[in-house]
């Protein structure tokens, strides 16, 4: 394993200890994803060159869809793309209301240097880039603040000309934000930026300063996304990876809302393919039931046609360049490989590295993987989260801290429903399961 910084190692291990997907360092844990490397990197390269890409990720609950899209995000950030992961939900982020999707996007916007929300940093960086471009043209006296401000406003209009044809309020809000910032009115600048990010209930006084009215609606959201991409591009980020996670939740909403959401997804895909969003890498995730069932994609024939991929062939020959890709899922062997990576990562930061590697060898990792899978009805595909949580918290931490601890002698693992997700709980058969290890 390549050298890993102590901070990065700690972040990964701490996340696994909590039973969560790490937010960074996913390349350290990427098992079985080699087949996707070239296709994903080609997609990122196309997006960075002002193209646009859509991809649908298919996998059962617990198959690693969230891990996979965050792994893509890691690779996207290496190309300096901005990223945003939005969880689709009936109440908080309904897909048939694209204004809520845009709002969550801006709230979760991340760059290589700024955590969520990076919207302010991106906008400030954009205005700085505009000023630099104006000064580079050598047509304005740098000491003439009024002339510089006017030249920046003119350049702003030029850069957002296409966006302004459908959403003039986007450019107006940016002007209002700049005016308030330059005048030292931080409260108004914050409010205008919030409105630009799709937030509702912004004070009317702030909206008047920017010359905008009302709140962002479903139809303007796509134009605002178009504007955000332009701002990202000019501020040094050649594109945006937008992940719409857990789209399968559409199956549980009312039929009228479901139909609207499916049509909104179809519209969004068509807009990506039409070239309206240069620099956008749009990824959705869903279960096979969502893509194949009558309560999901198949309910809207045009959408089903756009996402159709033949998965009847041997999974070994799945096409990673297809519009819809299937995650292979875990086997016991791949769980052991994953456990080995975590063990070695842990050992590299441990003063008891030799004991960690000796006591938690591959044979033990195999036993633990089979035990956890057995406790979940033999469904290996949903095992990784609990397996890694128990490996780190119950085994590696104890081996590291207690010199006389031997997991084969002193650890009798159990699983309780309290520590399980709904999917894991449904696969288990009792409130407390003793694992045969």
C-alpha positions as CSV (number, residue, x, y, z in Angstrom):
1,X,0.0,0.0,0.0
2,X,1.3,3.5,-0.9
3,X,2.2,5.8,1.9
4,X,-0.8,7.4,3.6
5,X,-0.8,10.5,5.8
6,X,-1.8,10.0,9.5
7,X,-4.7,12.4,9.0
8,X,-6.1,10.6,6.0
9,X,-5.7,7.2,7.7
10,X,-7.5,8.4,10.8
11,X,-10.4,9.8,8.7
12,X,-10.9,6.5,6.9
13,X,-10.6,4.3,10.0
14,X,-12.9,6.6,12.1
15,X,-15.6,6.5,9.4
16,X,-15.4,2.7,9.2
17,X,-15.5,2.5,13.0
18,X,-18.9,4.4,12.9
19,X,-20.2,2.1,10.1
20,X,-20.1,5.0,7.6
21,X,-18.6,5.5,4.1
22,X,-15.4,7.6,4.4
23,X,-15.6,10.9,2.7
24,X,-12.0,10.7,1.5
25,X,-9.4,8.1,0.8
26,X,-11.8,5.8,-1.0
27,X,-9.1,4.7,-3.5
28,X,-7.5,2.9,-0.5
29,X,-10.6,0.7,-0.2
30,X,-11.6,0.3,-3.9
31,X,-12.0,-3.5,-4.4
32,X,-13.4,-4.9,-7.6
33,X,-13.7,-1.5,-9.3
34,X,-10.8,-1.9,-11.7
35,X,-13.1,-2.5,-14.6
36,X,-14.6,1.0,-14.2
37,X,-11.4,2.9,-14.0
38,X,-10.9,3.7,-17.7
39,X,-14.5,4.4,-18.5
40,X,-14.9,6.8,-15.5
41,X,-11.7,8.6,-16.2
42,X,-12.8,9.0,-19.8
43,X,-16.1,10.5,-18.7
44,X,-14.3,12.9,-16.3
45,X,-11.9,13.9,-19.1
46,X,-14.9,14.6,-21.5
47,X,-16.6,16.7,-18.8
48,X,-13.4,18.7,-18.1
49,X,-13.3,19.4,-21.9
50,X,-16.7,21.1,-21.8
51,X,-18.7,18.0,-22.5
52,X,-21.6,16.5,-20.5
53,X,-22.1,12.9,-19.3
54,X,-25.0,11.0,-17.8
55,X,-24.6,7.7,-16.0
56,X,-27.1,5.5,-14.1
57,X,-25.6,3.2,-11.4
58,X,-27.5,0.0,-10.6
59,X,-27.1,-2.1,-7.4
60,X,-29.0,-3.8,-4.7
61,X,-29.3,-2.3,-1.2
62,X,-25.9,-2.6,0.5
63,X,-24.0,-3.3,-2.8
64,X,-21.8,-0.2,-2.4
65,X,-23.6,2.4,-4.6
66,X,-22.8,5.2,-2.1
67,X,-19.2,4.1,-1.9
68,X,-19.0,3.9,-5.7
69,X,-20.3,7.4,-6.4
70,X,-18.0,8.8,-3.7
71,X,-15.1,7.0,-5.3
72,X,-16.1,8.7,-8.6
73,X,-16.1,12.0,-6.7
74,X,-12.6,11.4,-5.5
75,X,-11.4,10.9,-9.0
76,X,-13.4,13.9,-10.2
77,X,-11.8,16.1,-7.6
78,X,-8.3,15.1,-8.9
79,X,-9.4,16.7,-12.2
80,X,-10.5,19.8,-10.1
81,X,-14.2,19.2,-10.7
82,X,-16.6,20.4,-8.1
83,X,-18.9,17.8,-6.6
84,X,-22.2,17.6,-4.9
85,X,-24.1,14.5,-3.6
86,X,-27.8,14.9,-3.2
87,X,-30.0,12.4,-1.4
88,X,-33.4,12.2,-3.1
89,X,-36.3,11.9,-0.6
90,X,-40.0,12.4,-0.6
91,X,-40.1,15.2,2.0
92,X,-36.8,17.0,1.8
93,X,-35.7,16.6,-1.8
94,X,-38.5,15.5,-4.1
95,X,-37.2,15.0,-7.6
96,X,-40.3,16.5,-9.2
97,X,-39.4,19.8,-7.6
98,X,-36.0,20.6,-9.2
99,X,-35.7,23.8,-7.2
100,X,-35.1,21.6,-4.1
101,X,-32.5,19.6,-6.0
102,X,-30.7,22.7,-7.0
103,X,-30.9,24.0,-3.4
104,X,-29.4,20.8,-2.0
105,X,-26.8,20.9,-4.7
106,X,-25.6,24.4,-3.6
107,X,-25.7,23.3,0.1
108,X,-23.5,20.3,-0.6
109,X,-21.2,21.9,-3.3
110,X,-17.6,20.8,-2.6
111,X,-14.3,21.6,-4.2
112,X,-10.8,20.2,-3.7
113,X,-10.1,23.1,-1.3
114,X,-13.5,24.0,0.2
115,X,-16.0,21.8,2.0
116,X,-19.8,22.2,1.7
117,X,-21.1,24.7,1.0
118,X,-18.4,26.0,-1.3
119,X,-20.8,28.3,-3.1
120,X,-19.5,31.5,-1.6
121,X,-15.9,30.6,-2.3
122,X,-16.7,29.7,-5.9
123,X,-18.6,32.9,-6.5
124,X,-15.9,35.0,-4.9
125,X,-13.3,33.2,-6.9
126,X,-15.3,33.9,-10.1
127,X,-15.4,37.6,-9.4
128,X,-11.7,37.6,-8.7
129,X,-11.1,35.9,-12.1
130,X,-13.3,38.5,-13.8
131,X,-11.2,41.3,-12.3
132,X,-8.0,39.6,-13.3
133,X,-9.3,39.2,-16.9
134,X,-10.3,42.9,-17.0
135,X,-6.9,44.0,-15.7
136,X,-5.1,41.7,-18.1
137,X,-6.8,43.4,-21.0
138,X,-5.1,46.6,-19.8
139,X,-8.0,48.8,-20.8
140,X,-8.9,50.0,-17.2
141,X,-6.9,51.9,-14.7
142,X,-6.5,49.6,-11.7
143,X,-6.8,52.6,-9.4
144,X,-10.1,53.6,-10.8
145,X,-12.6,51.6,-8.7
146,X,-15.7,52.8,-10.5
147,X,-14.3,52.0,-14.0
148,X,-13.1,48.6,-12.8
149,X,-16.5,47.8,-11.3
150,X,-18.2,48.8,-14.6
151,X,-15.8,46.7,-16.7
152,X,-16.4,43.6,-14.4
153,X,-20.2,44.1,-14.8
154,X,-19.9,44.2,-18.6
155,X,-17.7,41.1,-18.6
156,X,-20.2,39.4,-16.2
157,X,-23.0,40.1,-18.7
158,X,-20.9,38.7,-21.6
159,X,-20.0,35.5,-19.7
160,X,-23.6,34.8,-18.6
161,X,-25.3,36.0,-21.9
162,X,-26.6,32.6,-22.7
163,X,-27.9,32.0,-19.2
164,X,-29.5,35.4,-19.0
165,X,-31.7,34.6,-22.0
166,X,-33.7,32.1,-19.9
167,X,-32.9,33.3,-16.3
168,X,-31.8,37.0,-16.1
169,X,-32.3,36.8,-12.4
170,X,-29.1,34.7,-12.0
171,X,-26.9,37.5,-13.3
172,X,-28.9,40.1,-11.4
173,X,-28.3,38.2,-8.1
174,X,-24.6,38.0,-8.8
175,X,-24.5,41.7,-9.4
176,X,-26.4,42.4,-6.2
177,X,-24.1,40.1,-4.2
178,X,-21.0,42.0,-5.5
179,X,-22.6,45.4,-4.9
180,X,-23.5,44.5,-1.3
181,X,-20.1,42.9,-0.7
182,X,-18.2,45.9,-2.0
183,X,-20.2,48.3,0.1
184,X,-19.6,46.3,3.3
185,X,-23.2,45.2,3.7
186,X,-22.5,41.6,4.8
187,X,-26.1,40.8,5.8
188,X,-27.5,41.7,2.4
189,X,-24.7,39.9,0.6
190,X,-25.4,36.8,2.6
191,X,-29.1,37.0,1.9
192,X,-28.6,37.5,-1.9
193,X,-26.1,34.6,-2.0
194,X,-28.7,32.5,-0.2
195,X,-31.3,33.4,-2.8
196,X,-28.8,32.6,-5.5
197,X,-28.4,29.2,-3.9
198,X,-32.2,28.5,-4.1
199,X,-33.0,29.2,-0.5
200,X,-36.6,30.3,0.2
201,X,-37.8,33.0,2.6
202,X,-35.0,35.5,1.8
203,X,-35.9,39.0,3.0
204,X,-37.7,41.2,0.5
205,X,-35.2,44.1,1.2
206,X,-32.3,42.0,0.1
207,X,-34.1,40.8,-3.0
208,X,-34.9,44.4,-3.9
209,X,-31.2,45.3,-3.7
210,X,-30.5,42.6,-6.3
211,X,-33.5,43.4,-8.4
212,X,-35.0,39.9,-8.2
213,X,-38.5,38.8,-7.1
214,X,-40.0,35.7,-5.5
215,X,-38.3,32.4,-5.0
216,X,-36.6,30.0,-7.4
217,X,-39.1,27.7,-9.1
218,X,-38.9,24.3,-10.8
219,X,-38.4,25.8,-14.3
220,X,-35.8,28.3,-13.4
221,X,-33.7,25.7,-11.5
222,X,-32.3,24.3,-14.7
223,X,-31.2,27.7,-15.9
224,X,-29.6,28.4,-12.5
225,X,-27.7,25.1,-12.8
226,X,-26.5,26.3,-16.2
227,X,-25.3,29.5,-14.7
228,X,-23.6,27.7,-11.8
229,X,-21.6,25.6,-14.3
230,X,-20.5,28.8,-16.1
231,X,-19.4,30.3,-12.8
232,X,-17.5,27.1,-11.9
233,X,-15.8,27.0,-15.2
234,X,-14.5,30.6,-15.1
235,X,-13.4,30.2,-11.4
236,X,-11.1,27.3,-12.3
237,X,-13.3,24.3,-12.0
238,X,-13.9,22.7,-15.4
239,X,-17.1,20.9,-14.4
240,X,-19.4,19.5,-11.7
241,X,-20.1,16.0,-10.7
242,X,-23.7,15.9,-9.5
243,X,-24.9,12.7,-7.8
244,X,-28.6,12.0,-7.2
245,X,-28.5,9.2,-4.7
246,X,-31.3,6.8,-3.8
247,X,-33.5,7.7,-6.7
248,X,-35.4,4.4,-6.0
249,X,-37.3,6.3,-3.2
250,X,-39.6,7.5,-6.0
251,X,-41.3,4.1,-5.9
252,X,-42.7,5.0,-2.5
253,X,-44.3,8.4,-3.3
254,X,-47.8,9.1,-4.5
255,X,-48.4,8.1,-8.1
256,X,-48.9,11.7,-9.3
257,X,-45.7,12.9,-7.7
258,X,-43.9,9.8,-8.9
259,X,-45.0,10.5,-12.5
260,X,-43.8,14.1,-12.3
261,X,-40.5,13.0,-10.8
262,X,-39.9,10.4,-13.5
263,X,-40.7,13.0,-16.2
264,X,-38.4,15.5,-14.5
265,X,-35.6,12.9,-14.6
266,X,-36.3,12.3,-18.3
267,X,-36.2,16.0,-18.9
268,X,-32.9,16.4,-17.0
269,X,-31.3,13.5,-19.0
270,X,-32.4,15.0,-22.3
271,X,-31.0,18.4,-21.4
272,X,-27.7,16.7,-20.6
273,X,-27.6,15.0,-23.9
274,X,-28.7,18.2,-25.7
275,X,-25.5,20.0,-24.6
276,X,-27.3,22.5,-22.4
277,X,-25.0,21.8,-19.4
278,X,-21.4,21.8,-20.6
279,X,-19.3,20.5,-17.8
280,X,-21.9,18.5,-16.0
281,X,-21.4,14.8,-15.0
282,X,-24.8,13.7,-13.8
283,X,-24.9,10.3,-11.9
284,X,-28.0,8.7,-10.4
285,X,-28.2,5.5,-8.3
286,X,-31.0,3.1,-7.9
287,X,-31.9,-0.5,-7.2
288,X,-32.7,-3.1,-10.0
289,X,-36.3,-2.9,-8.9
290,X,-36.3,0.8,-9.7
291,X,-34.9,0.4,-13.2
292,X,-36.9,-2.8,-14.0
293,X,-40.2,-2.5,-12.0
294,X,-43.5,-1.0,-13.0
295,X,-43.4,1.4,-10.1
296,X,-40.1,2.9,-11.3
297,X,-38.5,3.6,-14.7
298,X,-40.7,1.3,-16.6
299,X,-43.7,3.5,-15.7
300,X,-42.5,6.1,-18.2
301,X,-41.7,4.5,-21.5
302,X,-39.4,7.4,-22.8
303,X,-37.3,7.2,-19.7
304,X,-37.1,3.4,-19.9
305,X,-35.9,3.6,-23.5
306,X,-33.2,6.1,-22.5
307,X,-31.9,3.8,-19.7
308,X,-32.3,0.5,-21.4
309,X,-29.3,-1.8,-21.1
310,X,-29.1,-5.6,-21.6
311,X,-28.0,-7.3,-18.4
312,X,-28.9,-10.8,-19.4
313,X,-25.3,-11.6,-20.4
314,X,-22.6,-12.7,-18.0
315,X,-21.7,-9.9,-15.6
316,X,-18.1,-10.3,-16.5
317,X,-18.9,-8.7,-19.8
318,X,-20.9,-5.8,-18.6
319,X,-20.0,-2.6,-20.6
320,X,-18.7,0.1,-18.2
321,X,-19.3,2.7,-21.0
322,X,-23.1,1.9,-21.1
323,X,-25.6,4.5,-19.9
324,X,-26.5,2.1,-17.0
325,X,-23.8,0.2,-15.2
326,X,-24.2,-2.7,-12.7
327,X,-22.2,-3.0,-9.6
328,X,-20.8,-6.5,-9.2
329,X,-21.5,-6.8,-5.5
330,X,-19.3,-8.4,-2.9
331,X,-18.2,-12.0,-2.5
332,X,-16.5,-13.6,0.5
333,X,-13.2,-13.3,-1.4
334,X,-13.6,-9.6,-2.1
335,X,-14.6,-9.0,1.5
336,X,-11.4,-10.7,2.6
337,X,-9.4,-8.5,0.2
338,X,-11.2,-5.4,1.5
339,X,-10.6,-6.5,5.1
340,X,-7.0,-7.0,4.3
341,X,-6.7,-3.5,3.0
342,X,-8.3,-2.1,6.1
343,X,-6.1,-4.2,8.4
344,X,-2.9,-3.1,6.6
345,X,-4.0,0.6,6.7
346,X,-4.7,0.2,10.4
347,X,-1.4,-1.5,11.1
348,X,0.6,1.2,9.4
349,X,-0.6,3.6,12.0
350,X,-0.3,1.2,15.0
351,X,2.5,0.7,17.4
352,X,1.4,-3.0,17.5
353,X,1.6,-3.5,13.7
354,X,3.1,-6.9,13.9
355,X,0.5,-8.2,16.3
356,X,-2.3,-6.7,14.2
357,X,-1.1,-8.5,11.1
358,X,-0.4,-11.8,12.9
359,X,-3.7,-12.1,14.8
360,X,-5.9,-10.6,12.1
361,X,-4.6,-12.6,9.3
362,X,-6.5,-13.5,6.1
363,X,-7.8,-16.7,7.6
364,X,-9.4,-14.8,10.4
365,X,-10.8,-12.2,8.0
366,X,-12.4,-15.0,6.0
367,X,-14.0,-16.4,9.2
368,X,-15.4,-13.1,10.2
369,X,-16.7,-12.4,6.8
370,X,-18.6,-15.7,6.6
371,X,-19.9,-15.2,10.2
372,X,-21.3,-11.8,9.5
373,X,-22.8,-13.0,6.2
374,X,-24.4,-15.9,8.0
375,X,-26.0,-13.6,10.5
376,X,-27.5,-11.7,7.6
377,X,-29.1,-14.7,5.9
378,X,-26.1,-15.4,3.8
379,X,-26.6,-12.2,1.8
380,X,-23.0,-11.3,1.2
381,X,-23.9,-8.2,-0.8
382,X,-25.2,-6.3,2.2
383,X,-22.4,-7.4,4.6
384,X,-19.6,-4.9,4.0
385,X,-20.8,-2.1,6.3
386,X,-21.2,-4.3,9.4
387,X,-18.2,-6.4,8.6
388,X,-15.9,-3.4,8.5
389,X,-17.5,-1.8,11.5
390,X,-16.9,-5.0,13.6
391,X,-13.5,-5.5,12.1
392,X,-12.3,-2.0,13.2
393,X,-14.2,-1.4,16.4
394,X,-14.4,-4.9,17.9
395,X,-11.2,-6.5,16.6
396,X,-8.5,-4.2,15.4
397,X,-9.0,-1.6,18.2
398,X,-8.8,-4.3,20.8
399,X,-5.7,-6.0,19.3
400,X,-4.1,-2.5,19.2
401,X,-4.9,-1.6,22.8
402,X,-4.7,-4.9,24.7
403,X,-1.5,-6.9,24.4
404,X,-3.2,-10.1,25.6
405,X,-6.3,-9.8,23.4
406,X,-6.7,-12.6,20.8
407,X,-9.8,-12.3,18.7
408,X,-10.0,-16.1,18.2
409,X,-10.1,-16.6,22.0
410,X,-11.6,-13.5,23.5
411,X,-14.1,-12.3,20.9
412,X,-17.5,-13.9,20.5
413,X,-19.2,-11.5,18.0
414,X,-22.9,-10.8,18.0
415,X,-25.2,-8.6,16.0
416,X,-28.1,-6.6,17.4
417,X,-30.9,-5.1,15.4
418,X,-30.1,-1.8,17.0
419,X,-26.9,-1.5,15.0
420,X,-28.4,-2.5,11.7
421,X,-29.9,-0.6,8.9
422,X,-33.4,-1.5,7.7
423,X,-32.1,-3.7,4.9
424,X,-29.7,-5.5,7.3
425,X,-32.5,-5.9,9.9
426,X,-34.8,-7.4,7.3
427,X,-32.1,-9.9,6.3
428,X,-31.5,-10.9,9.9
429,X,-33.8,-13.3,11.8
430,X,-33.5,-12.3,15.4
431,X,-33.0,-9.4,17.7
432,X,-29.6,-10.7,18.8
433,X,-27.6,-13.1,16.6
434,X,-24.6,-15.0,17.9
435,X,-22.1,-15.3,15.1
436,X,-20.5,-18.7,14.6
437,X,-16.8,-17.8,14.4
